[in-house]
Amino acid sequence: MKTQLLDGRQLGKALTDRIRQELELAGIKPGLAVVLVGDNEASKLYVGSKQKKAQELGMRSFLHRLPADISEDELLGEIEMLSGRDDVHGILVQLPLPSHMDPYRVQQHIPPAKDVDGLNPFNQGALVLGRPTLVPCTPLGILYLLSAYGIPLEGKHAVIVGRSAIVGKPMALLLLEMNASVSVCHSKTKDLGLHTIQADIVVAAVGRPGLIQKTQIKEGATVVDVGQNRLETGRLVGDADLDGLMGHAGFLTPIPGGVGPMTVALLMWNTLLAFLLQEKPKAVRLPMLEGIHERLFGHLNLPLVP
Ligand code: GUN
């Protein structure tokens, strides 16, 4: 069987090129503030690519680097300062945070309309209630990728492996919005393969290399690999045995160049959406941005709030 790779690099670029054109035409500069606490090397790389992309699109991009031993209250103070700024439309606090901080409390402090990570309890609750607005970028990017490649979701069986607030849970909820039947498995699931073998779509987001093998996947199924595991050799691998799945899966996300670029692209979308959410109530007329949902997402039928 021929396996088609889902090219997130190309699709993410196509989407961000469209966003750049929309921003240019409308003459606006949404602002994205990224807060990085500590020196986690992987986080520094991720934050760098988010900032670079925002700048490429003509957005305002602010990086706030804070030492790892800063107190939680000091971090909350920084978030409050950013929340009050009119030129900052999106706030993202890079995860993981140092262990003395409670990510829930931190996310709670980001105003829902500036929460471009979709991790504030209000935005997570809106997603549970079927009104997705600002939702986490990775699952949104995966949905965009699946839809753009015409992979049917309605009535299909999706198995999500992983139950994080940033990927697994919102992925399950978004796929439910698309009328898929969804199972959620995780690191404590017994006989994982008994679940995944039945799936039309598997989304692996646990962070364990080699977790998903060919024998656990139905021939022709779609496998989306969210894992980002750095081996001792320095090689970056996902949670699935991608080499083994070539010629067996129907569709597969490569690493690199699959889910990662889609996450960054949808962060740019969320920043633009946050701008719209904040400027519209101020009765700012943005005629060039009227119908932007339709232009960017109309062909995909995604569950996004206009
Ligand atoms: N760490 C890894 N991925 C992400 C992400 O999408 N958002 C944040 N805030 N932290 C992350």
py3Dmol code that shows the C-alpha trace and the ligand (Angstrom):
import py3Dmol

protein = """\
ATOM      1  CA  MET A   1       0.000   0.000   0.000  1.00  0.00           C
ATOM      2  CA  LYS A   2       1.261   3.462  -0.840  1.00  0.00           C
ATOM      3  CA  THR A   3       1.639   5.733   2.188  1.00  0.00           C
ATOM      4  CA  GLN A   4       1.068   9.445   1.660  1.00  0.00           C
ATOM      5  CA  LEU A   5       3.022  11.783   3.913  1.00  0.00           C
ATOM      6  CA  LEU A   6       1.067  14.710   5.384  1.00  0.00           C
ATOM      7  CA  ASP A   7       3.285  17.683   4.591  1.00  0.00           C
ATOM      8  CA  GLY A   8       2.839  20.084   7.501  1.00  0.00           C
ATOM      9  CA  ARG A   9       5.717  22.247   6.356  1.00  0.00           C
ATOM     10  CA  GLN A  10       4.111  23.056   3.019  1.00  0.00           C
ATOM     11  CA  LEU A  11       0.589  23.403   4.399  1.00  0.00           C
ATOM     12  CA  GLY A  12       1.715  25.515   7.364  1.00  0.00           C
ATOM     13  CA  LYS A  13       3.557  27.828   4.976  1.00  0.00           C
ATOM     14  CA  ALA A  14       0.514  28.142   2.718  1.00  0.00           C
ATOM     15  CA  LEU A  15      -1.617  29.130   5.717  1.00  0.00           C
ATOM     16  CA  THR A  16       0.893  31.599   7.156  1.00  0.00           C
ATOM     17  CA  ASP A  17       1.406  33.169   3.692  1.00  0.00           C
ATOM     18  CA  ARG A  18      -2.358  33.787   3.580  1.00  0.00           C
ATOM     19  CA  ILE A  19      -2.302  35.275   7.085  1.00  0.00           C
ATOM     20  CA  ARG A  20       0.581  37.582   6.125  1.00  0.00           C
ATOM     21  CA  GLN A  21      -1.375  38.808   3.084  1.00  0.00           C
ATOM     22  CA  GLU A  22      -4.477  39.443   5.217  1.00  0.00           C
ATOM     23  CA  LEU A  23      -2.449  41.420   7.771  1.00  0.00           C
ATOM     24  CA  GLU A  24      -0.773  43.466   5.047  1.00  0.00           C
ATOM     25  CA  LEU A  25      -4.056  44.275   3.320  1.00  0.00           C
ATOM     26  CA  ALA A  26      -5.738  45.214   6.592  1.00  0.00           C
ATOM     27  CA  GLY A  27      -2.680  47.187   7.732  1.00  0.00           C
ATOM     28  CA  ILE A  28      -2.701  45.685  11.219  1.00  0.00           C
ATOM     29  CA  LYS A  29      -0.002  44.340  13.513  1.00  0.00           C
ATOM     30  CA  PRO A  30      -1.275  41.853  16.096  1.00  0.00           C
ATOM     31  CA  GLY A  31       1.171  41.495  18.992  1.00  0.00           C
ATOM     32  CA  LEU A  32       2.324  38.158  20.431  1.00  0.00           C
ATOM     33  CA  ALA A  33       4.134  38.009  23.790  1.00  0.00           C
ATOM     34  CA  VAL A  34       5.964  34.790  24.623  1.00  0.00           C
ATOM     35  CA  VAL A  35       7.075  34.215  28.205  1.00  0.00           C
ATOM     36  CA  LEU A  36       9.947  31.795  28.751  1.00  0.00           C
ATOM     37  CA  VAL A  37      10.843  30.834  32.316  1.00  0.00           C
ATOM     38  CA  GLY A  38      14.240  29.161  32.753  1.00  0.00           C
ATOM     39  CA  ASP A  39      16.734  27.666  30.303  1.00  0.00           C
ATOM     40  CA  ASN A  40      15.115  24.533  28.890  1.00  0.00           C
ATOM     41  CA  GLU A  41      16.980  24.031  25.600  1.00  0.00           C
ATOM     42  CA  ALA A  42      14.030  22.546  23.694  1.00  0.00           C
ATOM     43  CA  SER A  43      11.766  25.368  24.900  1.00  0.00           C
ATOM     44  CA  LYS A  44      14.287  27.955  23.688  1.00  0.00           C
ATOM     45  CA  LEU A  45      14.173  26.407  20.212  1.00  0.00           C
ATOM     46  CA  TYR A  46      10.356  26.272  20.107  1.00  0.00           C
ATOM     47  CA  VAL A  47      10.046  29.848  21.353  1.00  0.00           C
ATOM     48  CA  GLY A  48      12.580  30.990  18.740  1.00  0.00           C
ATOM     49  CA  SER A  49      10.569  29.485  15.881  1.00  0.00           C
ATOM     50  CA  LYS A  50       7.319  31.054  17.152  1.00  0.00           C
ATOM     51  CA  GLN A  51       8.944  34.485  17.387  1.00  0.00           C
ATOM     52  CA  LYS A  52      10.589  34.166  13.989  1.00  0.00           C
ATOM     53  CA  LYS A  53       7.309  33.241  12.329  1.00  0.00           C
ATOM     54  CA  ALA A  54       5.429  36.111  14.002  1.00  0.00           C
ATOM     55  CA  GLN A  55       8.078  38.563  12.775  1.00  0.00           C
ATOM     56  CA  GLU A  56       7.976  37.116   9.247  1.00  0.00           C
ATOM     57  CA  LEU A  57       4.242  37.797   9.158  1.00  0.00           C
ATOM     58  CA  GLY A  58       4.700  41.406  10.230  1.00  0.00           C
ATOM     59  CA  MET A  59       3.332  40.868  13.728  1.00  0.00           C
ATOM     60  CA  ARG A  60       4.776  42.502  16.832  1.00  0.00           C
ATOM     61  CA  SER A  61       6.700  39.884  18.761  1.00  0.00           C
ATOM     62  CA  PHE A  62       7.811  40.254  22.380  1.00  0.00           C
ATOM     63  CA  LEU A  63       9.978  37.773  24.284  1.00  0.00           C
ATOM     64  CA  HIS A  64      10.010  37.916  28.079  1.00  0.00           C
ATOM     65  CA  ARG A  65      12.751  35.731  29.520  1.00  0.00           C
ATOM     66  CA  LEU A  66      12.602  35.125  33.244  1.00  0.00           C
ATOM     67  CA  PRO A  67      15.014  33.185  35.499  1.00  0.00           C
ATOM     68  CA  ALA A  68      14.028  29.667  36.601  1.00  0.00           C
ATOM     69  CA  ASP A  69      13.994  30.691  40.279  1.00  0.00           C
ATOM     70  CA  ILE A  70      11.483  33.521  39.855  1.00  0.00           C
ATOM     71  CA  SER A  71       8.485  33.092  42.189  1.00  0.00           C
ATOM     72  CA  GLU A  72       5.065  32.185  40.864  1.00  0.00           C
ATOM     73  CA  ASP A  73       3.697  35.527  42.089  1.00  0.00           C
ATOM     74  CA  GLU A  74       6.366  37.400  40.140  1.00  0.00           C
ATOM     75  CA  LEU A  75       5.409  35.468  37.003  1.00  0.00           C
ATOM     76  CA  LEU A  76       1.739  36.300  37.608  1.00  0.00           C
ATOM     77  CA  GLY A  77       2.736  39.969  37.950  1.00  0.00           C
ATOM     78  CA  GLU A  78       4.462  39.807  34.558  1.00  0.00           C
ATOM     79  CA  ILE A  79       1.339  38.262  33.001  1.00  0.00           C
ATOM     80  CA  GLU A  80      -0.819  41.003  34.523  1.00  0.00           C
ATOM     81  CA  MET A  81       1.460  43.643  33.045  1.00  0.00           C
ATOM     82  CA  LEU A  82       1.205  42.024  29.573  1.00  0.00           C
ATOM     83  CA  SER A  83      -2.571  41.608  29.949  1.00  0.00           C
ATOM     84  CA  GLY A  84      -2.940  45.366  30.386  1.00  0.00           C
ATOM     85  CA  ARG A  85      -0.991  46.291  27.247  1.00  0.00           C
ATOM     86  CA  ASP A  86      -2.971  47.291  24.168  1.00  0.00           C
ATOM     87  CA  ASP A  87      -0.203  46.226  21.781  1.00  0.00           C
ATOM     88  CA  VAL A  88      -0.129  42.656  23.160  1.00  0.00           C
ATOM     89  CA  HIS A  89      -3.035  40.605  21.787  1.00  0.00           C
ATOM     90  CA  GLY A  90      -1.729  37.120  22.502  1.00  0.00           C
ATOM     91  CA  ILE A  91       0.127  35.812  25.563  1.00  0.00           C
ATOM     92  CA  LEU A  92       1.834  32.421  25.582  1.00  0.00           C
ATOM     93  CA  VAL A  93       3.695  31.019  28.584  1.00  0.00           C
ATOM     94  CA  GLN A  94       5.987  28.293  27.286  1.00  0.00           C
ATOM     95  CA  LEU A  95       5.655  24.918  29.012  1.00  0.00           C
ATOM     96  CA  PRO A  96       7.006  23.107  30.930  1.00  0.00           C
ATOM     97  CA  LEU A  97       7.266  25.536  33.856  1.00  0.00           C
ATOM     98  CA  PRO A  98       9.714  24.982  36.745  1.00  0.00           C
ATOM     99  CA  SER A  99       8.323  22.470  39.251  1.00  0.00           C
ATOM    100  CA  HIS A 100       7.585  25.072  41.974  1.00  0.00           C
ATOM    101  CA  MET A 101       4.900  26.629  39.763  1.00  0.00           C
ATOM    102  CA  ASP A 102       1.316  25.505  39.197  1.00  0.00           C
ATOM    103  CA  PRO A 103       0.554  25.716  35.453  1.00  0.00           C
ATOM    104  CA  TYR A 104      -3.189  25.831  36.193  1.00  0.00           C
ATOM    105  CA  ARG A 105      -2.826  29.016  38.269  1.00  0.00           C
ATOM    106  CA  VAL A 106      -0.588  30.554  35.639  1.00  0.00           C
ATOM    107  CA  GLN A 107      -2.978  29.798  32.751  1.00  0.00           C
ATOM    108  CA  GLN A 108      -5.881  31.100  34.821  1.00  0.00           C
ATOM    109  CA  HIS A 109      -4.183  34.505  34.917  1.00  0.00           C
ATOM    110  CA  ILE A 110      -4.084  34.913  31.145  1.00  0.00           C
ATOM    111  CA  PRO A 111      -7.250  36.740  30.015  1.00  0.00           C
ATOM    112  CA  PRO A 112      -9.337  34.325  27.884  1.00  0.00           C
ATOM    113  CA  ALA A 113      -9.272  36.693  24.864  1.00  0.00           C
ATOM    114  CA  LYS A 114      -5.423  36.781  24.936  1.00  0.00           C
ATOM    115  CA  ASP A 115      -4.999  33.058  25.609  1.00  0.00           C
ATOM    116  CA  VAL A 116      -3.487  31.952  22.278  1.00  0.00           C
ATOM    117  CA  ASP A 117      -2.587  28.540  23.772  1.00  0.00           C
ATOM    118  CA  GLY A 118      -6.245  27.830  24.591  1.00  0.00           C
ATOM    119  CA  LEU A 119      -5.249  26.614  28.059  1.00  0.00           C
ATOM    120  CA  ASN A 120      -7.203  29.037  30.239  1.00  0.00           C
ATOM    121  CA  PRO A 121     -10.047  27.165  32.023  1.00  0.00           C
ATOM    122  CA  PHE A 122     -12.624  29.384  30.260  1.00  0.00           C
ATOM    123  CA  ASN A 123     -11.374  28.406  26.802  1.00  0.00           C
ATOM    124  CA  GLN A 124     -11.017  24.740  27.733  1.00  0.00           C
ATOM    125  CA  GLY A 125     -14.591  24.828  29.077  1.00  0.00           C
ATOM    126  CA  ALA A 126     -15.884  26.493  25.903  1.00  0.00           C
ATOM    127  CA  LEU A 127     -14.342  23.658  23.903  1.00  0.00           C
ATOM    128  CA  VAL A 128     -15.980  21.036  26.135  1.00  0.00           C
ATOM    129  CA  LEU A 129     -19.323  22.804  25.588  1.00  0.00           C
ATOM    130  CA  GLY A 130     -18.897  22.703  21.811  1.00  0.00           C
ATOM    131  CA  ARG A 131     -18.008  26.395  21.276  1.00  0.00           C
ATOM    132  CA  PRO A 132     -14.329  26.285  20.353  1.00  0.00           C
ATOM    133  CA  THR A 133     -12.798  29.765  20.128  1.00  0.00           C
ATOM    134  CA  LEU A 134      -9.136  29.934  21.101  1.00  0.00           C
ATOM    135  CA  VAL A 135      -8.157  26.263  21.206  1.00  0.00           C
ATOM    136  CA  PRO A 136      -4.714  24.676  21.622  1.00  0.00           C
ATOM    137  CA  CYS A 137      -2.641  25.091  18.459  1.00  0.00           C
ATOM    138  CA  THR A 138      -1.373  21.524  18.037  1.00  0.00           C
ATOM    139  CA  PRO A 139      -4.756  19.747  17.895  1.00  0.00           C
ATOM    140  CA  LEU A 140      -6.154  22.574  15.777  1.00  0.00           C
ATOM    141  CA  GLY A 141      -3.222  22.212  13.392  1.00  0.00           C
ATOM    142  CA  ILE A 142      -3.783  18.447  13.182  1.00  0.00           C
ATOM    143  CA  LEU A 143      -7.441  18.987  12.343  1.00  0.00           C
ATOM    144  CA  TYR A 144      -6.452  21.479   9.652  1.00  0.00           C
ATOM    145  CA  LEU A 145      -3.933  18.976   8.242  1.00  0.00           C
ATOM    146  CA  LEU A 146      -6.420  16.073   8.173  1.00  0.00           C
ATOM    147  CA  SER A 147      -9.133  18.222   6.604  1.00  0.00           C
ATOM    148  CA  ALA A 148      -6.822  19.745   3.991  1.00  0.00           C
ATOM    149  CA  TYR A 149      -5.801  16.256   2.821  1.00  0.00           C
ATOM    150  CA  GLY A 150      -9.470  15.279   2.566  1.00  0.00           C
ATOM    151  CA  ILE A 151      -9.220  12.559   5.218  1.00  0.00           C
ATOM    152  CA  PRO A 152     -12.806  11.796   6.238  1.00  0.00           C
ATOM    153  CA  LEU A 153     -13.599  12.234   9.919  1.00  0.00           C
ATOM    154  CA  GLU A 154     -17.371  11.927  10.205  1.00  0.00           C
ATOM    155  CA  GLY A 155     -18.369   8.508  11.535  1.00  0.00           C
ATOM    156  CA  LYS A 156     -14.721   7.392  11.646  1.00  0.00           C
ATOM    157  CA  HIS A 157     -13.051   5.890  14.689  1.00  0.00           C
ATOM    158  CA  ALA A 158     -10.227   8.022  16.094  1.00  0.00           C
ATOM    159  CA  VAL A 159      -7.989   6.740  18.881  1.00  0.00           C
ATOM    160  CA  ILE A 160      -6.015   9.386  20.758  1.00  0.00           C
ATOM    161  CA  VAL A 161      -3.043   8.162  22.752  1.00  0.00           C
ATOM    162  CA  GLY A 162      -2.317  10.764  25.442  1.00  0.00           C
ATOM    163  CA  ARG A 163      -4.601  12.838  27.663  1.00  0.00           C
ATOM    164  CA  SER A 164      -2.785  16.146  28.170  1.00  0.00           C
ATOM    165  CA  ALA A 165      -4.709  19.426  28.358  1.00  0.00           C
ATOM    166  CA  ILE A 166      -2.640  20.772  25.463  1.00  0.00           C
ATOM    167  CA  VAL A 167      -2.984  17.894  22.961  1.00  0.00           C
ATOM    168  CA  GLY A 168      -4.891  14.726  23.917  1.00  0.00           C
ATOM    169  CA  LYS A 169      -8.053  16.139  25.517  1.00  0.00           C
ATOM    170  CA  PRO A 170      -8.630  19.026  23.072  1.00  0.00           C
ATOM    171  CA  MET A 171      -7.861  16.691  20.146  1.00  0.00           C
ATOM    172  CA  ALA A 172     -10.567  14.304  21.342  1.00  0.00           C
ATOM    173  CA  LEU A 173     -13.062  17.155  21.721  1.00  0.00           C
ATOM    174  CA  LEU A 174     -12.295  18.680  18.304  1.00  0.00           C
ATOM    175  CA  LEU A 175     -12.666  15.290  16.601  1.00  0.00           C
ATOM    176  CA  LEU A 176     -16.010  14.864  18.375  1.00  0.00           C
ATOM    177  CA  GLU A 177     -17.020  18.241  16.914  1.00  0.00           C
ATOM    178  CA  MET A 178     -16.196  16.749  13.504  1.00  0.00           C
ATOM    179  CA  ASN A 179     -18.512  13.796  14.266  1.00  0.00           C
ATOM    180  CA  ALA A 180     -15.794  11.185  14.683  1.00  0.00           C
ATOM    181  CA  SER A 181     -16.189   8.445  17.314  1.00  0.00           C
ATOM    182  CA  VAL A 182     -13.330   8.974  19.729  1.00  0.00           C
ATOM    183  CA  SER A 183     -11.467   6.750  22.191  1.00  0.00           C
ATOM    184  CA  VAL A 184      -8.822   8.194  24.507  1.00  0.00           C
ATOM    185  CA  CYS A 185      -5.974   5.931  25.633  1.00  0.00           C
ATOM    186  CA  HIS A 186      -2.954   6.842  27.738  1.00  0.00           C
ATOM    187  CA  SER A 187       0.177   5.525  29.397  1.00  0.00           C
ATOM    188  CA  LYS A 188      -1.828   3.306  31.784  1.00  0.00           C
ATOM    189  CA  THR A 189      -4.042   1.742  29.077  1.00  0.00           C
ATOM    190  CA  LYS A 190      -3.755  -2.055  29.035  1.00  0.00           C
ATOM    191  CA  ASP A 191      -3.156  -3.686  25.649  1.00  0.00           C
ATOM    192  CA  LEU A 192      -2.934  -0.411  23.756  1.00  0.00           C
ATOM    193  CA  GLY A 193      -2.751  -2.274  20.436  1.00  0.00           C
ATOM    194  CA  LEU A 194      -6.245  -3.754  20.950  1.00  0.00           C
ATOM    195  CA  HIS A 195      -7.545  -0.175  20.767  1.00  0.00           C
ATOM    196  CA  THR A 196      -5.310   1.310  18.087  1.00  0.00           C
ATOM    197  CA  ILE A 197      -5.767  -1.632  15.663  1.00  0.00           C
ATOM    198  CA  GLN A 198      -9.450  -0.692  15.346  1.00  0.00           C
ATOM    199  CA  ALA A 199      -8.779   2.949  14.537  1.00  0.00           C
ATOM    200  CA  ASP A 200      -9.167   4.759  11.224  1.00  0.00           C
ATOM    201  CA  ILE A 201      -7.087   7.586  12.720  1.00  0.00           C
ATOM    202  CA  VAL A 202      -4.486   7.331  15.484  1.00  0.00           C
ATOM    203  CA  VAL A 203      -3.051  10.445  17.135  1.00  0.00           C
ATOM    204  CA  ALA A 204      -0.015   9.584  19.264  1.00  0.00           C
ATOM    205  CA  ALA A 205       0.948  12.192  21.869  1.00  0.00           C
ATOM    206  CA  VAL A 206       2.618  10.494  24.808  1.00  0.00           C
ATOM    207  CA  GLY A 207       6.320  11.187  24.365  1.00  0.00           C
ATOM    208  CA  ARG A 208       7.552   7.599  24.212  1.00  0.00           C
ATOM    209  CA  PRO A 209       9.605   6.544  21.170  1.00  0.00           C
ATOM    210  CA  GLY A 210       8.487   3.333  19.463  1.00  0.00           C
ATOM    211  CA  LEU A 211       5.150   3.199  21.325  1.00  0.00           C
ATOM    212  CA  ILE A 212       3.128   2.699  18.138  1.00  0.00           C
ATOM    213  CA  GLN A 213       4.222  -0.184  15.924  1.00  0.00           C
ATOM    214  CA  LYS A 214       2.963  -1.440  12.555  1.00  0.00           C
ATOM    215  CA  THR A 215       1.288  -4.480  14.173  1.00  0.00           C
ATOM    216  CA  GLN A 216      -0.951  -2.146  16.198  1.00  0.00           C
ATOM    217  CA  ILE A 217      -2.244  -0.220  13.183  1.00  0.00           C
ATOM    218  CA  LYS A 218      -4.917  -1.233  10.674  1.00  0.00           C
ATOM    219  CA  GLU A 219      -3.705  -1.222   7.063  1.00  0.00           C
ATOM    220  CA  GLY A 220      -4.580   2.071   5.385  1.00  0.00           C
ATOM    221  CA  ALA A 221      -5.188   3.943   8.656  1.00  0.00           C
ATOM    222  CA  THR A 222      -3.948   7.501   9.267  1.00  0.00           C
ATOM    223  CA  VAL A 223      -1.228   7.956  11.900  1.00  0.00           C
ATOM    224  CA  VAL A 224      -0.525  11.411  13.304  1.00  0.00           C
ATOM    225  CA  ASP A 225       2.621  11.548  15.405  1.00  0.00           C
ATOM    226  CA  VAL A 226       2.876  14.400  17.916  1.00  0.00           C
ATOM    227  CA  GLY A 227       5.830  12.943  19.849  1.00  0.00           C
ATOM    228  CA  GLN A 228       9.061  14.953  19.989  1.00  0.00           C
ATOM    229  CA  ASN A 229      11.657  12.629  21.497  1.00  0.00           C
ATOM    230  CA  ARG A 230      15.363  13.363  21.282  1.00  0.00           C
ATOM    231  CA  LEU A 231      17.383  10.106  21.193  1.00  0.00           C
ATOM    232  CA  GLU A 232      20.898   9.877  22.661  1.00  0.00           C
ATOM    233  CA  THR A 233      22.211   9.979  19.092  1.00  0.00           C
ATOM    234  CA  GLY A 234      20.640  13.438  18.773  1.00  0.00           C
ATOM    235  CA  ARG A 235      17.993  12.204  16.316  1.00  0.00           C
ATOM    236  CA  LEU A 236      14.467  13.573  16.793  1.00  0.00           C
ATOM    237  CA  VAL A 237      11.817  10.833  16.664  1.00  0.00           C
ATOM    238  CA  GLY A 238       8.112  10.639  17.397  1.00  0.00           C
ATOM    239  CA  ASP A 239       6.028   8.072  19.282  1.00  0.00           C
ATOM    240  CA  ALA A 240       5.397   5.905  16.223  1.00  0.00           C
ATOM    241  CA  ASP A 241       7.783   3.674  14.304  1.00  0.00           C
ATOM    242  CA  LEU A 242       7.455   5.746  11.142  1.00  0.00           C
ATOM    243  CA  ASP A 243       9.868   3.628   9.081  1.00  0.00           C
ATOM    244  CA  GLY A 244       7.903   0.480   9.931  1.00  0.00           C
ATOM    245  CA  LEU A 245       4.615   2.177   9.050  1.00  0.00           C
ATOM    246  CA  MET A 246       5.712   3.245   5.557  1.00  0.00           C
ATOM    247  CA  GLY A 247       3.855   1.091   3.047  1.00  0.00           C
ATOM    248  CA  HIS A 248       1.296   0.055   5.683  1.00  0.00           C
ATOM    249  CA  ALA A 249      -0.415   3.257   6.890  1.00  0.00           C
ATOM    250  CA  GLY A 250      -2.549   5.224   4.439  1.00  0.00           C
ATOM    251  CA  PHE A 251      -1.395   8.644   5.680  1.00  0.00           C
ATOM    252  CA  LEU A 252       1.466   9.500   7.984  1.00  0.00           C
ATOM    253  CA  THR A 253       2.930  12.693   9.466  1.00  0.00           C
ATOM    254  CA  PRO A 254       6.719  12.875   9.042  1.00  0.00           C
ATOM    255  CA  ILE A 255       9.120  14.091  11.741  1.00  0.00           C
ATOM    256  CA  PRO A 256      10.322  16.736  11.216  1.00  0.00           C
ATOM    257  CA  GLY A 257       7.898  18.544   8.901  1.00  0.00           C
ATOM    258  CA  GLY A 258       4.567  17.111  10.067  1.00  0.00           C
ATOM    259  CA  VAL A 259       2.745  18.382  13.145  1.00  0.00           C
ATOM    260  CA  GLY A 260       5.416  20.865  14.345  1.00  0.00           C
ATOM    261  CA  PRO A 261       5.019  23.484  11.580  1.00  0.00           C
ATOM    262  CA  MET A 262       1.221  23.228  11.860  1.00  0.00           C
ATOM    263  CA  THR A 263       1.423  24.125  15.566  1.00  0.00           C
ATOM    264  CA  VAL A 264       3.354  27.298  14.758  1.00  0.00           C
ATOM    265  CA  ALA A 265       1.028  28.183  11.855  1.00  0.00           C
ATOM    266  CA  LEU A 266      -2.111  27.833  13.979  1.00  0.00           C
ATOM    267  CA  LEU A 267      -0.478  29.913  16.722  1.00  0.00           C
ATOM    268  CA  MET A 268      -0.308  32.707  14.146  1.00  0.00           C
ATOM    269  CA  TRP A 269      -3.992  32.167  13.395  1.00  0.00           C
ATOM    270  CA  ASN A 270      -4.838  32.231  17.118  1.00  0.00           C
ATOM    271  CA  THR A 271      -2.919  35.503  17.500  1.00  0.00           C
ATOM    272  CA  LEU A 272      -4.925  37.058  14.682  1.00  0.00           C
ATOM    273  CA  LEU A 273      -8.153  35.686  16.183  1.00  0.00           C
ATOM    274  CA  ALA A 274      -7.174  37.113  19.597  1.00  0.00           C
ATOM    275  CA  PHE A 275      -6.649  40.490  17.892  1.00  0.00           C
ATOM    276  CA  LEU A 276     -10.151  40.291  16.389  1.00  0.00           C
ATOM    277  CA  LEU A 277     -11.719  39.251  19.705  1.00  0.00           C
ATOM    278  CA  GLN A 278     -10.182  42.266  21.434  1.00  0.00           C
ATOM    279  CA  GLU A 279     -10.605  44.937  18.758  1.00  0.00           C
ATOM    280  CA  LYS A 280     -14.184  44.150  17.690  1.00  0.00           C
ATOM    281  CA  PRO A 281     -15.810  45.036  21.032  1.00  0.00           C
ATOM    282  CA  LYS A 282     -14.033  48.405  20.803  1.00  0.00           C
ATOM    283  CA  ALA A 283     -16.056  48.981  17.618  1.00  0.00           C
ATOM    284  CA  VAL A 284     -12.901  49.160  15.550  1.00  0.00           C
ATOM    285  CA  ARG A 285     -13.910  48.738  11.906  1.00  0.00           C
ATOM    286  CA  LEU A 286     -11.753  46.217  10.156  1.00  0.00           C
ATOM    287  CA  PRO A 287     -13.424  45.921   6.754  1.00  0.00           C
ATOM    288  CA  MET A 288     -10.498  44.062   5.220  1.00  0.00           C
ATOM    289  CA  LEU A 289     -10.827  41.334   7.815  1.00  0.00           C
ATOM    290  CA  GLU A 290     -14.553  40.744   7.349  1.00  0.00           C
ATOM    291  CA  GLY A 291     -15.103  37.152   6.243  1.00  0.00           C
ATOM    292  CA  ILE A 292     -11.572  36.082   7.117  1.00  0.00           C
ATOM    293  CA  HIS A 293     -12.767  32.804   8.683  1.00  0.00           C
ATOM    294  CA  GLU A 294     -14.525  31.968   5.476  1.00  0.00           C
ATOM    295  CA  ARG A 295     -11.476  32.795   3.343  1.00  0.00           C
ATOM    296  CA  LEU A 296      -8.980  30.836   5.446  1.00  0.00           C
ATOM    297  CA  PHE A 297     -11.092  27.957   6.678  1.00  0.00           C
ATOM    298  CA  GLY A 298     -14.286  27.883   4.581  1.00  0.00           C
ATOM    299  CA  HIS A 299     -13.060  25.059   2.338  1.00  0.00           C
ATOM    300  CA  LEU A 300     -12.242  22.896   5.356  1.00  0.00           C
ATOM    301  CA  ASN A 301     -15.468  23.003   7.343  1.00  0.00           C
ATOM    302  CA  LEU A 302     -13.621  23.223  10.646  1.00  0.00           C
ATOM    303  CA  PRO A 303     -15.504  23.884  13.896  1.00  0.00           C
ATOM    304  CA  LEU A 304     -14.204  27.418  14.413  1.00  0.00           C
ATOM    305  CA  VAL A 305     -16.192  30.301  15.790  1.00  0.00           C
ATOM    306  CA  PRO A 306     -16.598  33.120  13.263  1.00  0.00           C
TER     307      PRO A 306
END
"""
ligand_1 = """\
11
GUN
N 5.519 23.359 25.093
C 5.465 22.471 24.063
N 4.471 22.801 23.206
C 3.890 23.915 23.698
C 2.799 24.743 23.248
O 2.155 24.493 22.212
N 2.505 25.797 24.043
C 3.183 26.069 25.186
N 2.806 27.126 25.896
N 4.184 25.333 25.625
C 4.536 24.264 24.879
"""
view = py3Dmol.view(width=600, height=400)
view.addModel(protein, "pdb")
view.setStyle({"model": 0}, {"cartoon": {"style": "trace"}})
view.addModel(ligand_1, "xyz")
view.setStyle({"model": 1}, {"stick": {}})
view.zoomTo()
view.show()
